[in-house]
Amino acid sequence: MTDIGTHAAPTRRIRKVLVANRGEVAVRVVRTARELGIASVAVYSDQDINSQACDLADEALALGSAVPAQTYLNSEAILDAAARSGADAVHPGYGFLSENADFAQAVTDAGLVWLGPKAEAIRSLGDKISARAIATSVDVPVVPGGQLHGDPEGARTQLLSFAAQAGYPVLVKRADAGGGRGITRFDSDEDVTRFIQDLPGPEALAGCFVEKMVRGARHVETQCARDAHGNFQVVTTRDCSVQRRNQKVVEEAPAPHLPESVDADLRQYSRRLFEAVDYVGVGTCEFLVPSGGSAYFLEVNPRLQVEHTVSEEVAGIDLVREQIRIAEGRTLTPLGRPRGHSFEVRITSENPADDLMPATGAISAITWPGGPGVRVDSFVRPGDVIGSDFDSLIAKLIVTAPTRREALARLLRAIDEFEVEGLPTSSPLLTHILTHPDFCGPDSPWAHASDEDVEAAPSSSPVWPRGDHPFAVHTKWMEERGLLDQVKQTLADAAGTHVPPTTPSGGVPVGLAPTESFVIELGGQRMTLKVPEGMFGRSPAALPAGAAVPVRRQTLRGRGRARGNEGAAAGTPSLHAPIQATVVRVVAEVGAQVRAGDLVVVLESMKMEKPIHAHADGTVSAIHVQAGATVKAGDLMVTITPGEGENAKEDQA
């Protein structure tokens, strides 16, 4: 860490900040602004008018639409709101426009303070090809690879040659993609040939590069800060190796069981990267750390990260406050000694019993956890609706304790206390991850338990040691171990009896309705009874105006459902959208023969892809959607005429 010395006087005072975001991060920024005596302005789309961010901010201005592209992604509307409110600074949060260099420049050109690095730094680091070149220029190791040839035949030759040298698997990435998107994996020459043949045109290769896939590597990052006076510091390291489809699931600080030499390298590499682009602000450097090997640079995120909270807890500083201090021209806050260990898990409205598919609807009740070292960053309240236009986050649960073992025990307790009624959550999967011996290593809460204590421990909590590595998690660990399938089976076993699906008028299969809880006394013992909502004739809890009564599927493994019947309509092989989503691609063509189980359409909702398979043999007679289109639950996507010998009528819905 640089010796920061005396704090510099501010060169500019920030008096009112507009938060160009929504949800949990908007609440987060508003709270810090209030503590600093800075007025805050929230902006909102139509569905966010009653949000907690709007309630807490000093002002709230409408963006005039319900569509993300016309609201939180609309730079002109946000700048207009800043001008109307008299704000003198803009905080972008994360997501939306937070890494948009043009927006950062527009904010600066409007005479406002941008609470982030300069547009030039965002632009040079935002493109992954450019970022690789910068890293190489300052001796920061990058994963073997390079920019892909723009000609399809040249790209095919390049990929085959690179794979022959580096070995499969290899990856092709888009330079402008983020969040785990824009990545294609190849495991054979046949995969490469098929990829090139299926290209819609040469333009699809623009801005792509190839990399060797590093297997068994941890995802370790450094939370960094640098001020305008040249002072730099790594606030903490973090480990974010528990991922699903390249989306982070569990984060912790500091990165556990990291060799001192690797820790030192990461800190030095991070300094070089920040200084190479004259980065001024708070940001994160991400690395792949193979077992027993040197670290490889992945990317720099020029903004606040979702998981910044664990660094705050361990370092004892407020990173939003630090962003404001840096923007005002002050020096960095000196760091004290690290304070224990911290975890963050994201509680989402994703259903582990249904492949973590996003669930939408109203939250009828919430029980928040508490106690020492427990922090909840959220934005929802009972009655709020989780829709499909934005991500499925309900809350970030952050716990801190003196040691990793104590923090794990505290986190498990907090998850057990955390209850959400009206929607399924990811909690069962999180508990399964946190008690896995690969993840716990020697830090298991039952690591030093006696035989009697072990017998008393939860049956789902394996006791260390059951492996030979103190932290055996890597970026593909969760998927390779099949943890989600294990949780699905557990939930199916717990459900016990078969629940036959019902079909509403829209033709979309649904399953279990939301539940409500009652406290009862049975034989002098207090118990909690959960029953389907409205079972006793009581009307469901009042919902916000215009909100539909939430009805959700709770499809459990083992119910005898045939593969691919997701999206099926009653009595017909035609396919309807099971959820509100965006069409990623349409695989089938009109006139094509399909068999049960064939992939027909791929949907995406809240960053999660959902394949839709044919559930019966037939012929595709009409396609009603195209890539990029938005569908609502129940919309007819593909009309399939039953195969020969079937007399079912073609669906005309």
C-alpha positions as CSV (number, residue, x, y, z in Angstrom):
1,M,0.0,0.0,0.0
2,T,1.2,3.5,-0.8
3,D,1.9,5.7,2.2
4,I,-1.0,8.1,1.9
5,G,0.1,10.6,4.5
6,T,-1.9,13.8,5.1
7,H,-5.4,14.0,3.6
8,A,-5.6,16.5,0.8
9,A,-8.2,19.3,0.9
10,P,-11.1,18.8,-1.5
11,T,-10.8,20.5,-4.9
12,R,-14.6,20.3,-5.4
13,R,-17.5,19.7,-3.0
14,I,-20.3,17.4,-4.1
15,R,-23.6,18.7,-2.8
16,K,-26.2,16.6,-4.7
17,V,-25.8,13.2,-6.3
18,L,-28.1,11.6,-8.8
19,V,-28.1,7.8,-8.7
20,A,-28.4,6.5,-12.2
21,N,-29.6,3.1,-11.2
22,R,-32.3,1.2,-9.3
23,G,-32.8,-1.5,-6.6
24,E,-30.3,-2.5,-4.0
25,V,-27.4,-0.4,-5.2
26,A,-29.5,2.8,-5.5
27,V,-30.5,2.3,-1.8
28,R,-26.9,1.7,-1.0
29,V,-25.7,5.0,-2.6
30,V,-28.5,7.1,-1.1
31,R,-27.7,5.9,2.4
32,T,-24.0,6.9,2.2
33,A,-24.9,10.2,0.6
34,R,-27.2,11.0,3.5
35,E,-24.5,10.1,6.1
36,L,-22.2,12.6,4.3
37,G,-24.8,15.3,4.3
38,I,-25.1,15.1,0.5
39,A,-28.6,15.4,-1.1
40,S,-29.7,12.5,-3.3
41,V,-31.8,12.1,-6.4
42,A,-33.4,8.9,-7.4
43,V,-34.7,8.2,-10.9
44,Y,-37.3,5.6,-11.6
45,S,-39.1,3.6,-14.3
46,D,-42.9,3.3,-14.1
47,Q,-42.7,0.1,-12.0
48,D,-40.3,1.5,-9.5
49,I,-42.3,4.6,-8.4
50,N,-43.0,3.0,-5.0
51,S,-39.5,1.6,-4.5
52,Q,-37.4,2.0,-1.4
53,A,-34.8,4.0,-3.2
54,C,-37.4,6.6,-4.2
55,D,-38.7,6.7,-0.6
56,L,-35.2,7.3,0.9
57,A,-33.9,9.8,-1.6
58,D,-34.4,13.5,-1.1
59,E,-36.0,13.7,-4.6
60,A,-37.3,11.2,-7.1
61,L,-37.7,11.9,-10.8
62,A,-39.6,9.8,-13.4
63,L,-37.8,8.5,-16.5
64,G,-41.2,8.2,-18.2
65,S,-41.3,4.6,-19.3
66,A,-41.4,1.0,-18.0
67,V,-38.8,-0.2,-20.6
68,P,-35.2,-0.5,-19.5
69,A,-33.9,0.8,-22.8
70,Q,-35.9,4.0,-22.3
71,T,-35.1,4.4,-18.6
72,Y,-32.0,3.2,-16.9
73,L,-30.2,2.7,-20.2
74,N,-31.3,6.0,-21.6
75,S,-28.4,8.4,-21.1
76,E,-30.4,11.4,-22.4
77,A,-33.2,10.9,-20.0
78,I,-30.8,10.5,-17.0
79,L,-28.9,13.7,-18.0
80,D,-32.1,15.6,-18.3
81,A,-33.2,14.4,-14.8
82,A,-29.8,15.6,-13.5
83,A,-30.3,19.0,-15.0
84,R,-33.8,19.3,-13.7
85,S,-32.8,18.3,-10.2
86,G,-29.7,20.5,-10.0
87,A,-27.5,17.5,-9.2
88,D,-23.8,18.2,-9.5
89,A,-22.7,14.5,-9.6
90,V,-23.8,11.2,-11.0
91,H,-23.2,7.8,-9.4
92,P,-23.8,4.9,-12.0
93,G,-24.0,2.0,-9.5
94,Y,-23.3,-1.3,-11.3
95,G,-24.9,-2.7,-14.4
96,F,-26.8,-0.5,-16.9
97,L,-24.6,2.5,-17.9
98,S,-21.9,2.0,-15.2
99,E,-19.3,0.9,-17.8
100,N,-20.4,3.0,-20.7
101,A,-17.5,5.3,-21.6
102,D,-19.7,7.5,-23.8
103,F,-22.1,8.1,-20.9
104,A,-19.2,8.9,-18.5
105,Q,-17.9,11.4,-21.0
106,A,-21.4,12.9,-21.5
107,V,-21.7,13.4,-17.7
108,T,-18.4,15.1,-17.6
109,D,-19.2,17.3,-20.7
110,A,-22.4,18.4,-18.9
111,G,-20.3,19.8,-16.1
112,L,-21.1,17.1,-13.6
113,V,-18.9,14.9,-11.5
114,W,-18.7,11.3,-12.7
115,L,-18.3,9.0,-9.6
116,G,-16.0,6.6,-11.4
117,P,-12.8,6.5,-13.5
118,K,-12.4,8.7,-16.6
119,A,-14.1,7.7,-19.8
120,E,-10.6,7.0,-21.4
121,A,-9.9,4.4,-18.7
122,I,-13.3,2.8,-19.1
123,R,-12.9,2.7,-22.9
124,S,-9.4,1.2,-22.8
125,L,-10.2,-1.4,-20.2
126,G,-13.8,-2.2,-21.3
127,D,-12.6,-3.8,-24.6
128,K,-11.0,-7.1,-23.6
129,I,-8.6,-7.2,-26.5
130,S,-7.3,-3.7,-25.5
131,A,-7.2,-4.7,-21.9
132,R,-5.1,-7.8,-22.7
133,A,-2.6,-5.6,-24.7
134,I,-2.4,-3.2,-21.7
135,A,-1.7,-6.0,-19.3
136,T,1.0,-7.5,-21.6
137,S,2.7,-4.1,-21.9
138,V,3.2,-3.9,-18.1
139,D,4.2,-7.5,-17.6
140,V,0.9,-8.8,-16.2
141,P,0.4,-12.4,-17.4
142,V,-2.6,-13.1,-19.6
143,V,-4.2,-16.4,-20.6
144,P,-2.6,-17.7,-23.8
145,G,-4.6,-16.5,-26.9
146,G,-5.1,-13.6,-29.2
147,Q,-7.4,-11.7,-31.5
148,L,-9.4,-13.8,-33.9
149,H,-9.1,-13.5,-37.7
150,G,-12.0,-11.6,-39.2
151,D,-12.4,-14.0,-42.2
152,P,-14.3,-17.2,-41.4
153,E,-11.9,-19.5,-43.2
154,G,-8.9,-17.7,-41.6
155,A,-10.6,-17.9,-38.2
156,R,-11.2,-21.7,-38.7
157,T,-7.5,-22.3,-39.5
158,Q,-6.4,-20.1,-36.6
159,L,-8.6,-21.9,-34.1
160,L,-7.5,-25.3,-35.3
161,S,-3.9,-24.3,-35.1
162,F,-4.2,-22.7,-31.7
163,A,-6.1,-25.8,-30.3
164,A,-3.5,-28.1,-31.7
165,Q,-0.8,-26.2,-29.8
166,A,-2.6,-25.3,-26.6
167,G,-5.0,-28.3,-26.4
168,Y,-8.7,-28.4,-26.0
169,P,-10.9,-26.9,-24.6
170,V,-10.5,-23.4,-26.0
171,L,-12.8,-20.4,-25.8
172,V,-13.9,-17.7,-28.2
173,K,-14.9,-14.5,-26.4
174,R,-16.4,-11.2,-27.5
175,A,-14.2,-8.2,-26.6
176,D,-17.2,-6.1,-25.6
177,A,-19.1,-8.7,-23.6
178,G,-19.2,-9.0,-19.9
179,G,-20.8,-10.8,-17.0
180,G,-19.9,-14.2,-18.5
181,R,-21.7,-13.6,-21.7
182,G,-20.3,-13.9,-25.3
183,I,-18.3,-17.0,-24.5
184,T,-18.3,-20.1,-26.8
185,R,-16.4,-23.3,-25.7
186,F,-14.8,-25.7,-28.2
187,D,-13.8,-29.3,-27.2
188,S,-12.9,-30.7,-30.6
189,D,-12.1,-29.8,-34.3
190,E,-15.7,-30.7,-35.1
191,D,-17.0,-28.0,-32.7
192,V,-14.8,-25.5,-34.5
193,T,-16.0,-26.5,-37.9
194,R,-19.6,-26.4,-36.9
195,F,-19.2,-23.0,-35.3
196,I,-17.7,-21.5,-38.5
197,Q,-20.4,-23.1,-40.6
198,D,-23.2,-21.7,-38.4
199,L,-21.9,-18.1,-38.5
200,P,-24.6,-15.7,-39.8
201,G,-21.8,-13.7,-41.5
202,P,-18.2,-12.6,-41.3
203,E,-19.3,-9.6,-39.1
204,A,-20.0,-12.1,-36.3
205,L,-16.2,-12.5,-35.8
206,A,-15.6,-8.8,-35.3
207,G,-14.2,-8.1,-31.9
208,C,-13.6,-11.7,-31.0
209,F,-10.5,-13.4,-29.6
210,V,-9.5,-16.9,-28.7
211,E,-8.1,-18.1,-25.3
212,K,-7.0,-21.4,-23.8
213,M,-9.6,-22.5,-21.2
214,V,-7.8,-22.7,-17.9
215,R,-9.2,-25.7,-16.0
216,G,-9.5,-25.9,-12.3
217,A,-8.7,-22.3,-11.7
218,R,-10.0,-20.1,-8.9
219,H,-11.5,-16.7,-9.6
220,V,-9.7,-14.2,-7.4
221,E,-10.0,-10.5,-7.5
222,T,-8.5,-7.4,-5.9
223,Q,-10.6,-4.5,-4.7
224,C,-8.5,-1.5,-5.5
225,A,-8.6,2.3,-5.1
226,R,-6.4,5.0,-6.5
227,D,-6.7,8.8,-6.0
228,A,-5.7,11.7,-8.2
229,H,-2.5,12.1,-6.2
230,G,-1.2,8.8,-7.3
231,N,-1.9,6.9,-4.1
232,F,-2.9,3.2,-4.7
233,Q,-4.1,0.5,-2.4
234,V,-5.6,-3.0,-2.6
235,V,-8.4,-2.8,-0.1
236,T,-8.7,-6.7,0.1
237,T,-8.6,-9.7,-2.1
238,R,-11.8,-11.6,-2.8
239,D,-12.6,-15.1,-3.9
240,C,-15.6,-15.5,-6.3
241,S,-15.0,-19.0,-7.6
242,V,-18.4,-20.4,-6.8
243,Q,-20.2,-19.6,-10.1
244,R,-22.9,-21.0,-12.3
245,R,-22.8,-20.2,-16.0
246,N,-20.1,-17.6,-15.2
247,Q,-22.4,-15.8,-12.8
248,K,-21.1,-15.4,-9.2
249,V,-23.0,-17.2,-6.5
250,V,-20.9,-16.8,-3.3
251,E,-18.1,-14.2,-2.6
252,E,-15.8,-13.9,0.3
253,A,-12.9,-11.7,1.6
254,P,-10.1,-12.1,2.0
255,A,-9.5,-14.9,-0.6
256,P,-9.0,-18.0,1.6
257,H,-6.0,-20.2,1.6
258,L,-4.2,-18.1,-1.0
259,P,-0.4,-18.6,-1.1
260,E,1.5,-15.5,0.0
261,S,3.4,-15.4,-3.2
262,V,0.2,-15.3,-5.3
263,D,-1.3,-12.7,-3.0
264,A,1.8,-10.5,-3.5
265,D,1.7,-11.0,-7.3
266,L,-2.0,-10.0,-7.5
267,R,-1.3,-6.8,-5.6
268,Q,1.6,-5.9,-7.8
269,Y,-0.2,-6.7,-11.0
270,S,-3.2,-4.6,-9.9
271,R,-1.0,-1.6,-9.2
272,R,0.6,-1.9,-12.7
273,L,-2.8,-2.1,-14.4
274,F,-4.2,1.0,-12.6
275,E,-1.1,3.1,-13.2
276,A,-0.9,2.0,-16.8
277,V,-4.2,3.8,-17.6
278,D,-4.0,6.5,-14.9
279,Y,-7.0,5.0,-13.3
280,V,-8.5,7.3,-10.6
281,G,-11.3,5.8,-8.6
282,V,-12.5,2.5,-7.1
283,G,-12.3,-0.6,-9.3
284,T,-11.7,-4.4,-9.3
285,C,-9.0,-6.4,-11.1
286,E,-10.0,-10.0,-11.8
287,F,-7.7,-13.0,-12.2
288,L,-7.7,-16.7,-12.8
289,V,-5.5,-18.5,-10.3
290,P,-4.7,-22.2,-11.3
291,S,-3.7,-24.6,-8.6
292,G,0.1,-24.5,-8.3
293,G,0.5,-22.0,-11.2
294,S,0.8,-18.2,-11.7
295,A,-2.2,-15.9,-11.9
296,Y,-3.6,-14.8,-15.2
297,F,-5.3,-11.4,-15.8
298,L,-9.0,-11.6,-16.8
299,E,-10.3,-8.0,-16.8
300,V,-10.7,-4.8,-14.8
301,N,-14.2,-3.7,-13.8
302,P,-14.2,0.1,-13.7
303,R,-17.0,0.5,-11.2
304,L,-18.3,-0.7,-7.9
305,Q,-18.8,-4.5,-7.8
306,V,-21.9,-6.3,-6.4
307,E,-19.6,-8.0,-3.9
308,H,-17.8,-4.9,-2.7
309,T,-19.6,-5.4,0.6
310,V,-17.3,-8.1,1.9
311,S,-14.2,-5.9,1.3
312,E,-16.0,-3.1,3.2
313,E,-16.6,-5.4,6.2
314,V,-13.1,-6.7,6.3
315,A,-11.3,-3.4,5.7
316,G,-13.7,-1.3,7.8
317,I,-14.3,1.4,5.1
318,D,-17.3,2.6,3.0
319,L,-16.3,2.2,-0.7
320,V,-19.1,4.5,-1.9
321,R,-17.8,7.2,0.5
322,E,-14.3,6.5,-0.9
323,Q,-15.6,7.1,-4.5
324,I,-17.0,10.4,-3.4
325,R,-13.8,11.4,-1.6
326,I,-11.7,10.5,-4.6
327,A,-14.0,12.5,-6.9
328,E,-13.7,15.5,-4.6
329,G,-9.9,15.4,-4.9
330,R,-9.2,14.0,-1.5
331,T,-6.6,11.3,-0.7
332,L,-7.5,7.7,0.0
333,T,-8.6,6.7,3.5
334,P,-5.6,4.9,5.2
335,L,-6.3,1.2,5.8
336,G,-6.1,-0.4,9.2
337,R,-5.5,-4.1,9.9
338,P,-8.0,-6.5,8.3
339,R,-10.9,-7.5,10.5
340,G,-11.7,-11.2,10.2
341,H,-13.5,-12.9,7.4
342,S,-16.6,-11.9,5.4
343,F,-19.1,-13.8,3.1
344,E,-21.7,-12.5,0.7
345,V,-24.5,-14.6,-0.8
346,R,-27.1,-13.4,-3.2
347,I,-30.6,-14.4,-2.2
348,T,-32.5,-14.5,-5.5
349,S,-36.0,-15.4,-6.7
350,E,-34.6,-18.4,-8.6
351,N,-36.1,-21.8,-8.0
352,P,-33.6,-24.6,-7.3
353,A,-36.2,-27.2,-7.9
354,D,-36.6,-25.9,-11.4
355,D,-33.0,-25.4,-12.6
356,L,-32.8,-22.0,-10.9
357,M,-35.3,-20.5,-13.3
358,P,-36.3,-17.0,-12.3
359,A,-39.7,-16.7,-10.6
360,T,-41.8,-13.6,-10.6
361,G,-44.6,-12.4,-8.3
362,A,-45.3,-10.6,-5.1
363,I,-43.4,-11.0,-1.8
364,S,-46.1,-11.6,0.8
365,A,-43.8,-11.6,3.8
366,I,-40.1,-11.4,4.7
367,T,-38.2,-12.4,7.9
368,W,-34.8,-10.7,8.0
369,P,-31.9,-12.3,9.8
370,G,-30.1,-10.4,12.5
371,G,-27.4,-10.7,15.2
372,P,-23.7,-9.8,15.4
373,G,-21.9,-9.5,12.2
374,V,-25.0,-9.8,10.0
375,R,-25.7,-7.2,7.3
376,V,-28.6,-7.2,4.8
377,D,-28.4,-5.1,1.6
378,S,-31.8,-5.1,0.0
379,F,-34.5,-2.9,-1.5
380,V,-37.6,-5.0,-1.2
381,R,-40.5,-4.9,1.3
382,P,-43.6,-7.1,1.8
383,G,-45.9,-6.5,-1.1
384,D,-43.2,-5.6,-3.6
385,V,-43.3,-7.5,-6.9
386,I,-40.3,-9.2,-8.5
387,G,-40.8,-8.8,-12.2
388,S,-39.0,-10.1,-15.2
389,D,-37.7,-6.8,-16.6
390,F,-34.8,-6.7,-14.2
391,D,-32.6,-9.2,-12.3
392,S,-34.0,-11.6,-9.7
393,L,-32.0,-10.3,-6.6
394,I,-34.0,-10.1,-3.4
395,A,-31.2,-9.3,-1.0
396,K,-27.5,-9.6,-0.4
397,L,-26.7,-11.3,2.8
398,I,-23.3,-10.4,4.3
399,V,-21.9,-11.9,7.4
400,T,-18.5,-11.2,9.1
401,A,-16.8,-13.0,12.0
402,P,-13.2,-13.2,13.4
403,T,-12.4,-16.4,11.4
404,R,-13.6,-18.1,8.3
405,R,-15.0,-21.0,10.3
406,E,-17.0,-18.7,12.5
407,A,-18.2,-16.8,9.5
408,L,-19.5,-19.9,7.9
409,A,-21.4,-21.0,11.0
410,R,-22.9,-17.5,11.2
411,L,-23.9,-17.4,7.6
412,L,-25.6,-20.8,7.8
413,R,-27.5,-19.6,10.8
414,A,-28.5,-16.3,9.0
415,I,-29.7,-18.1,5.9
416,D,-31.8,-20.4,8.1
417,E,-33.4,-17.3,9.7
418,F,-34.0,-15.6,6.3
419,E,-37.5,-16.4,5.1
420,V,-39.3,-15.1,2.0
421,E,-43.0,-16.0,1.4
422,G,-44.6,-15.8,-2.0
423,L,-41.6,-16.8,-4.1
424,P,-39.0,-19.6,-4.1
425,T,-35.5,-18.5,-3.4
426,S,-32.0,-19.8,-3.9
427,S,-31.4,-20.5,-0.2
428,P,-31.4,-24.4,-0.4
429,L,-28.7,-24.3,-3.0
430,L,-26.6,-21.8,-1.0
431,T,-26.8,-24.0,2.1
432,H,-25.7,-27.0,0.1
433,I,-22.7,-25.1,-1.3
434,L,-21.6,-23.7,2.1
435,T,-21.6,-27.1,3.8
436,H,-19.7,-28.9,1.0
437,P,-16.3,-30.2,2.1
438,D,-14.6,-28.8,-1.0
439,F,-15.8,-25.4,0.0
440,C,-15.4,-25.6,3.7
441,G,-12.0,-27.3,3.8
442,P,-10.5,-27.2,7.3
443,D,-12.9,-24.3,8.1
444,S,-16.0,-26.4,8.5
445,P,-18.0,-25.4,11.6
446,W,-17.8,-29.1,12.6
447,A,-14.1,-29.5,11.8
448,H,-13.1,-30.0,15.4
449,A,-16.3,-31.5,16.6
450,S,-16.4,-34.5,18.9
451,D,-18.2,-37.7,17.7
452,E,-21.3,-36.7,19.6
453,D,-21.2,-33.2,18.0
454,V,-20.8,-34.7,14.6
455,E,-23.8,-36.9,15.1
456,A,-25.8,-33.8,16.2
457,A,-24.7,-31.8,13.2
458,P,-27.1,-31.3,10.3
459,S,-27.2,-34.3,8.0
460,S,-26.5,-32.1,5.0
461,S,-23.3,-30.8,6.6
462,P,-20.3,-33.0,5.8
463,V,-17.5,-33.1,8.3
464,W,-13.9,-32.2,7.2
465,P,-11.6,-33.8,6.3
466,R,-13.0,-35.5,3.2
467,G,-10.4,-34.3,0.7
468,D,-6.8,-33.3,0.5
469,H,-7.1,-29.6,-0.4
470,P,-7.9,-26.7,2.0
471,F,-10.1,-25.0,-0.7
472,A,-10.9,-27.2,-3.7
473,V,-13.3,-24.9,-5.4
474,H,-12.8,-23.5,-9.0
475,T,-15.0,-21.7,-11.5
476,K,-16.6,-24.8,-12.9
477,W,-16.8,-26.7,-9.6
478,M,-20.5,-26.2,-8.9
479,E,-21.4,-27.5,-12.3
480,E,-18.9,-30.3,-12.5
481,R,-20.0,-31.5,-9.0
482,G,-23.7,-31.4,-10.1
483,L,-24.6,-29.5,-6.9
484,L,-27.8,-28.1,-8.4
485,D,-29.0,-31.6,-9.4
486,Q,-28.3,-32.8,-5.9
487,V,-30.4,-30.0,-4.4
488,K,-33.2,-30.7,-6.9
489,Q,-33.2,-34.4,-5.8
490,T,-33.3,-33.4,-2.2
491,L,-36.3,-31.1,-2.8
492,A,-38.1,-33.7,-4.8
493,D,-37.5,-36.3,-2.0
494,A,-38.8,-33.8,0.6
495,A,-41.9,-33.1,-1.5
496,G,-42.8,-36.8,-1.4
497,T,-46.1,-37.1,-3.2
498,H,-46.8,-36.4,-6.8
499,V,-48.5,-33.0,-7.5
500,P,-50.3,-33.1,-10.8
501,P,-49.9,-30.0,-12.9
502,T,-52.8,-27.7,-13.6
503,T,-53.3,-25.6,-16.7
504,P,-54.8,-22.0,-16.5
505,S,-56.7,-20.5,-19.4
506,G,-53.4,-19.3,-21.0
507,G,-52.3,-22.9,-21.4
508,V,-49.2,-22.6,-19.3
509,P,-48.4,-25.5,-16.9
510,V,-48.2,-24.3,-13.3
511,G,-47.7,-26.3,-10.2
512,L,-47.6,-25.3,-6.6
513,A,-49.2,-22.0,-5.7
514,P,-47.5,-19.6,-3.2
515,T,-47.8,-20.5,0.4
516,E,-48.7,-18.6,3.5
517,S,-47.7,-19.4,7.1
518,F,-49.7,-19.8,10.3
519,V,-48.4,-20.3,13.9
520,I,-50.4,-23.0,15.6
521,E,-50.1,-24.9,18.9
522,L,-50.3,-28.7,18.8
523,G,-50.2,-30.7,22.0
524,G,-48.7,-27.7,23.9
525,Q,-46.0,-27.2,21.3
526,R,-45.7,-24.2,19.1
527,M,-45.4,-25.0,15.3
528,T,-45.5,-23.2,12.0
529,L,-47.9,-24.5,9.4
530,K,-47.4,-23.7,5.7
531,V,-50.4,-24.1,3.4
532,P,-51.3,-23.0,-0.1
533,E,-52.3,-19.4,-0.2
534,G,-56.0,-18.9,0.3
535,M,-56.6,-22.5,1.4
536,F,-58.7,-21.4,4.4
537,G,-60.8,-19.0,2.3
538,R,-58.7,-16.0,3.2
539,S,-58.0,-13.6,0.3
540,P,-54.4,-13.4,-0.8
541,A,-52.5,-10.4,0.6
542,A,-53.2,-7.2,-1.1
543,L,-50.9,-6.5,-4.0
544,P,-49.8,-3.2,-5.6
545,A,-52.1,-1.8,-8.2
546,G,-51.9,-3.7,-11.5
547,A,-50.0,-6.7,-10.1
548,A,-51.1,-10.1,-10.9
549,V,-51.6,-12.7,-8.2
550,P,-48.4,-14.7,-8.2
551,V,-48.8,-18.2,-9.4
552,R,-45.6,-20.1,-9.8
553,R,-44.4,-23.5,-10.9
554,Q,-42.5,-25.6,-8.5
555,T,-41.5,-28.4,-10.8
556,L,-39.6,-31.0,-8.9
557,R,-37.4,-33.7,-10.3
558,G,-38.8,-37.1,-10.2
559,R,-42.4,-36.2,-10.9
560,G,-42.4,-38.2,-14.1
561,R,-42.4,-35.1,-16.3
562,A,-41.1,-35.9,-19.8
563,R,-38.1,-34.0,-21.0
564,G,-39.0,-31.0,-23.0
565,N,-42.6,-30.5,-22.0
566,E,-41.7,-27.0,-20.7
567,G,-43.8,-24.7,-22.8
568,A,-46.3,-27.3,-23.8
569,A,-50.0,-26.4,-24.2
570,A,-52.7,-28.8,-23.1
571,G,-53.7,-31.3,-25.8
572,T,-51.3,-30.0,-28.4
573,P,-47.6,-30.3,-29.2
574,S,-47.3,-26.6,-29.9
575,L,-45.0,-24.6,-27.7
576,H,-46.0,-21.6,-25.5
577,A,-43.6,-19.5,-23.5
578,P,-43.5,-20.8,-19.9
579,I,-42.2,-17.4,-18.5
580,Q,-41.9,-13.8,-19.7
581,A,-38.5,-13.8,-21.4
582,T,-36.4,-12.7,-24.4
583,V,-36.0,-15.1,-27.4
584,V,-32.3,-15.8,-27.8
585,R,-32.6,-18.0,-30.8
586,V,-35.0,-20.1,-32.8
587,V,-33.5,-23.4,-33.8
588,A,-36.3,-25.0,-35.8
589,E,-37.5,-24.0,-39.2
590,V,-40.9,-24.1,-40.8
591,G,-41.5,-27.5,-42.4
592,A,-38.9,-29.2,-40.2
593,Q,-39.7,-32.6,-38.6
594,V,-39.1,-32.6,-34.9
595,R,-39.0,-35.4,-32.4
596,A,-39.7,-35.3,-28.7
597,G,-36.7,-33.8,-26.9
598,D,-35.4,-31.8,-29.9
599,L,-34.3,-28.2,-29.1
600,V,-36.7,-25.7,-30.7
601,V,-36.3,-22.3,-29.0
602,V,-33.9,-20.8,-26.4
603,L,-35.3,-18.1,-24.1
604,E,-33.4,-15.9,-21.6
605,S,-34.8,-14.3,-18.5
606,M,-32.8,-12.4,-15.9
607,K,-29.5,-13.6,-17.4
608,M,-30.6,-17.3,-17.4
609,E,-31.1,-19.3,-20.5
610,K,-34.0,-21.7,-20.7
611,P,-34.0,-24.2,-23.6
612,I,-37.5,-25.2,-24.9
613,H,-37.7,-28.7,-26.3
614,A,-40.4,-30.4,-28.4
615,H,-42.4,-32.7,-26.2
616,A,-43.9,-34.7,-29.0
617,D,-43.1,-35.7,-32.6
618,G,-44.5,-33.5,-35.3
619,T,-43.9,-30.9,-38.0
620,V,-43.2,-27.2,-37.5
621,S,-46.0,-25.5,-39.3
622,A,-45.5,-21.9,-38.0
623,I,-43.0,-19.9,-36.0
624,H,-44.5,-16.9,-34.3
625,V,-41.3,-15.4,-32.7
626,Q,-37.8,-14.3,-33.7
627,A,-34.5,-13.7,-31.9
628,G,-34.6,-10.6,-29.8
629,A,-38.4,-10.7,-29.4
630,T,-40.0,-10.5,-25.9
631,V,-42.6,-13.0,-25.0
632,K,-45.1,-13.2,-22.1
633,A,-46.0,-16.3,-20.2
634,G,-48.5,-18.2,-22.4
635,D,-47.6,-16.6,-25.7
636,L,-47.6,-19.1,-28.6
637,M,-44.1,-19.4,-30.0
638,V,-44.1,-22.4,-32.3
639,T,-47.0,-24.2,-33.9
640,I,-46.3,-28.0,-34.3
641,T,-48.6,-30.2,-36.2
642,P,-48.8,-33.7,-34.6
643,G,-46.8,-36.5,-36.2
644,E,-48.4,-39.1,-38.4
645,G,-50.9,-41.2,-36.6
646,E,-51.8,-38.5,-34.1
647,N,-55.2,-36.9,-34.4
648,A,-54.8,-34.0,-32.0
649,K,-55.9,-30.7,-33.5
650,E,-53.3,-28.1,-34.3
651,D,-53.3,-25.4,-31.7
652,Q,-54.9,-22.2,-32.9
653,A,-54.3,-20.1,-29.7
